[in-house]
Amino acid sequence: MAKKRKHIAPRYQELMQPTFDALRQMGGSGTNVEICNAIIKNLQLADDVINEMHPGSTVQTELEYQLAWARTYLKKYGAINNSGRSVWAITPDFLQKENIDPKDVDKTVRSISRIGTNTEASDDSDANDSPAGEGVESEEIRPWKENLSKVLMNMDPFGFERLTQRLLRECGFTQVVVTRKTGDGGIDGTGKLKINGIFSFNVAFQCKRYSGAVGAPEIRDFRGSLTTDIEKGIFITTGTFTKSAIEEASNAGKQQIDLISGEEFMNKLAEYEIGLKEIKDYEIDEEFFRKI
């Protein structure tokens, strides 16, 4: 009798080749969002698969969680690497390759990571089905994000808007004003963004603390609140966006809305060290110690 799947989203092993394919299609490199969008399109994933939340998380879908582990395994295998700005790229040794063997990737990474743990290979299928194997850690799956998510959800509403105001300023926005009004048609604040010190755009933003996924209706309501002098809209959430919300935001013929998910919001807070302090750590090159 086949084992019942706990989740409907593909597992990390099933996403290794699609991740590699997506990077090859994009010229060898891509961001997390670009990789995810390409895989959704290539695999024609249904809405319920895309929108499934990872258990216990308010900021990450199960698909995003499994993709993070797929990238982790491919990186430890040596097929891809990432920059400080989370841009992933195929390594030179794999540029001419078209296929990745997920079983070999999984076996190799787990074997390398067992060094120093005094742990023998397990025949337990449940254990091998888990991405977090013995000694296998992901730089993308960090407890601080879940802890920060809880902090954001418990913030005073106006405090969260002021935090968004601060972050937008760090990102280059000026004249950022929080409306502090109720019934304002969905606009929580406005500002200006100057490009290369020459071109400037009037921007309006909405920032909402969601514990799940924002849907298309919220995007339409926000767009409908934008006045004619607003040239750009930004929707910020502590949660995620459904596939229909993403499609609505980029709907051709309508005013484009930029989306910032909870994951991206927290990454930006970390980048500018707003309320966060980096603790230096080291990644052990276990293969080096194995081969020396």
C-alpha positions in Angstrom: 0.0 0.0 0.0 1.4 3.4 -1.0 2.3 5.8 1.7 -0.1 8.7 1.9 1.6 12.1 1.2 1.4 14.6 4.0 1.5 17.5 1.6 0.3 18.2 -2.0 3.3 20.3 -3.0 6.2 18.4 -4.7 9.0 17.2 -2.4 12.5 18.7 -2.6 13.8 15.7 -4.5 11.1 16.3 -7.2 12.1 19.9 -7.5 15.8 19.5 -8.0 15.7 19.0 -11.8 13.0 21.6 -12.3 15.1 24.1 -10.3 18.1 23.3 -12.5 16.0 23.5 -15.7 14.6 26.9 -14.6 18.1 28.3 -14.1 19.2 27.0 -17.5 16.2 28.6 -19.1 17.0 32.0 -17.5 20.6 31.9 -18.8 22.2 30.2 -15.8 21.1 32.4 -13.0 17.9 33.6 -11.2 16.4 34.8 -7.9 14.2 32.8 -5.6 11.1 34.4 -7.0 12.2 33.9 -10.6 13.0 30.3 -10.0 9.7 29.7 -8.2 7.6 31.4 -11.0 9.4 29.5 -13.7 8.8 26.2 -12.0 5.1 27.0 -11.4 4.8 27.7 -15.2 6.9 24.7 -16.3 5.1 22.2 -14.1 1.7 23.9 -14.5 1.1 23.6 -10.8 -2.5 24.1 -9.6 -3.6 26.9 -7.3 -4.1 24.6 -4.3 -0.5 23.3 -4.7 0.9 26.9 -5.0 -1.1 28.3 -2.1 -0.5 25.5 0.4 1.1 26.9 3.5 4.0 25.2 5.2 2.8 23.8 8.6 3.4 26.3 11.4 4.5 29.1 9.1 2.7 32.3 8.3 5.2 33.5 5.8 6.2 30.5 3.6 4.3 28.2 1.4 5.1 24.5 1.3 6.3 24.9 -2.3 8.7 27.7 -1.2 9.9 25.5 1.7 10.6 22.5 -0.5 12.3 24.7 -3.1 14.6 26.1 -0.4 15.7 22.6 0.4 16.1 21.7 -3.3 18.5 24.6 -3.7 20.3 23.7 -0.5 21.0 20.1 -1.8 22.0 21.3 -5.2 24.4 23.8 -3.6 26.0 21.2 -1.3 26.3 18.9 -4.4 28.2 21.6 -6.2 25.6 22.2 -9.0 24.6 25.7 -8.1 25.8 28.5 -5.8 24.4 31.8 -4.5 25.6 35.3 -4.0 25.1 37.6 -1.0 22.0 39.0 -2.7 20.3 35.6 -3.1 21.0 35.2 -6.8 21.5 31.6 -7.7 23.7 30.5 -10.5 24.8 27.2 -12.1 28.4 26.5 -11.2 31.0 26.2 -14.1 31.3 22.5 -13.7 27.6 22.0 -14.4 27.1 24.6 -17.1 27.2 22.0 -19.9 25.0 19.5 -18.1 21.3 19.1 -18.8 20.2 16.6 -16.2 20.6 16.2 -12.5 20.1 12.8 -10.8 18.1 13.7 -7.6 18.8 10.3 -6.0 22.6 10.8 -6.4 22.3 14.4 -5.1 20.4 13.3 -2.1 22.7 10.3 -1.4 25.9 12.3 -1.9 24.8 15.3 0.3 23.6 13.1 3.1 26.8 11.0 2.9 29.0 14.1 3.1 27.0 15.6 5.9 27.2 12.5 8.1 31.0 12.9 8.5 31.7 13.8 12.1 28.3 12.7 13.3 29.1 9.0 13.8 25.8 8.2 12.1 25.4 5.3 9.8 23.2 5.5 6.7 19.6 4.9 7.5 17.3 2.6 5.7 14.3 4.4 7.2 12.3 5.7 4.2 10.6 8.4 6.4 14.0 9.7 7.5 15.3 9.8 4.0 12.1 11.6 2.9 12.9 14.5 5.3 15.1 17.3 3.8 16.7 18.0 7.2 18.9 14.8 7.3 21.7 14.1 9.7 24.0 17.1 9.6 22.2 18.6 6.6 21.3 22.3 7.3 19.8 24.9 5.0 21.0 28.5 5.1 17.5 29.5 3.9 15.5 27.7 6.6 16.3 29.7 9.7 14.4 29.8 13.1 14.9 33.6 13.3 12.4 34.1 10.5 9.6 32.3 12.2 10.4 34.2 15.4 10.5 37.5 13.6 7.2 36.6 11.9 5.6 36.3 15.3 7.0 39.6 16.4 5.7 41.3 13.3 2.2 39.8 13.8 2.1 41.1 17.4 3.2 44.6 16.6 1.0 47.6 17.0 -0.6 48.3 13.6 0.8 51.8 13.4 4.1 50.5 14.6 4.2 48.1 11.6 3.4 50.9 9.3 6.3 53.0 10.7 8.5 50.0 10.3 7.5 49.8 6.6 8.1 53.5 6.3 11.6 53.1 7.7 12.4 50.2 5.4 11.2 52.1 2.3 13.4 55.0 3.2 16.4 52.6 3.5 15.5 51.3 0.0 15.8 54.8 -1.5 12.3 56.2 -1.0 11.8 59.9 0.1 8.9 61.9 1.4 7.5 58.7 2.9 4.3 59.5 4.8 2.0 57.1 6.7 -1.6 58.1 6.4 -2.7 56.9 9.9 -6.3 57.0 8.7 -9.1 54.5 8.7 -11.4 54.1 5.6 -8.7 55.6 3.4 -9.4 53.2 0.5 -6.6 50.9 1.2 -3.7 53.3 1.0 -1.5 53.2 4.2 1.2 55.6 2.9 2.8 57.4 0.1 6.3 58.4 -1.0 8.6 59.1 -3.9 11.2 56.9 -5.5 14.0 58.5 -7.5 15.8 56.4 -10.0 19.5 57.3 -10.7 18.9 60.7 -9.1 16.9 61.9 -12.1 13.5 60.1 -12.6 11.0 60.1 -9.7 7.7 58.3 -9.2 4.8 58.9 -6.9 4.2 55.7 -5.0 1.4 54.5 -2.7 1.7 51.5 -0.5 -0.5 49.2 1.6 1.0 47.1 4.3 -1.1 44.3 5.9 -0.2 41.8 8.5 -1.7 38.5 7.1 -1.1 35.1 8.6 -1.9 33.5 5.3 -2.1 34.3 1.6 -3.4 37.6 0.1 -5.8 37.0 -2.7 -6.7 38.8 -5.9 -9.7 40.7 -4.4 -7.3 42.6 -2.0 -5.1 43.5 -5.0 -8.1 44.8 -7.0 -9.3 46.9 -4.0 -5.9 48.4 -3.5 -5.6 49.2 -7.2 -9.0 50.8 -7.1 -7.9 53.2 -4.3 -5.0 54.6 -6.3 -5.5 58.2 -7.5 -4.4 59.5 -10.9 -1.3 61.1 -9.4 0.0 57.7 -8.1 2.3 56.1 -10.7 3.2 53.0 -8.7 1.5 50.8 -6.1 3.2 48.5 -3.6 1.4 45.9 -1.6 3.3 44.6 1.4 2.2 41.6 3.5 3.7 39.5 6.3 2.2 36.5 4.6 2.3 35.3 1.0 0.3 35.9 -2.3 -1.9 33.5 -4.1 -1.3 32.7 -7.7 -4.4 34.7 -8.7 -3.1 37.7 -6.7 0.2 37.6 -8.5 -1.5 37.4 -11.8 -3.9 40.2 -10.9 -1.0 42.5 -9.8 0.8 42.1 -13.2 -2.4 42.0 -15.3 -1.6 43.6 -18.7 -3.6 46.7 -19.4 -4.0 47.6 -15.7 -1.8 49.6 -13.3 1.0 47.3 -12.2 1.2 46.5 -8.5 4.6 45.5 -7.0 4.3 42.7 -4.3 6.5 42.2 -1.3 5.8 39.0 0.6 6.7 38.4 4.3 9.8 36.4 3.3 11.0 39.3 1.1 10.1 41.9 3.8 12.1 40.0 6.4 15.1 39.6 4.1 15.1 43.3 3.5 15.0 44.0 7.3 18.0 41.7 7.6 19.8 43.3 4.7 19.5 46.8 6.2 19.8 45.4 9.8 16.6 47.1 10.9 15.8 45.5 14.3 18.2 42.7 13.5 21.8 42.0 14.3 23.8 39.5 12.3 25.7 36.8 14.3 28.7 35.6 12.4 28.8 31.9 11.8 30.8 29.5 9.6 29.8 26.9 7.1 31.9 23.8 7.3 33.3 22.4 4.0 32.8 18.8 5.0 34.0 17.5 1.7 37.4 19.3 2.3 37.9 17.3 5.5 36.8 14.1 3.8 39.2 14.4 0.9 42.3 15.9 2.6 
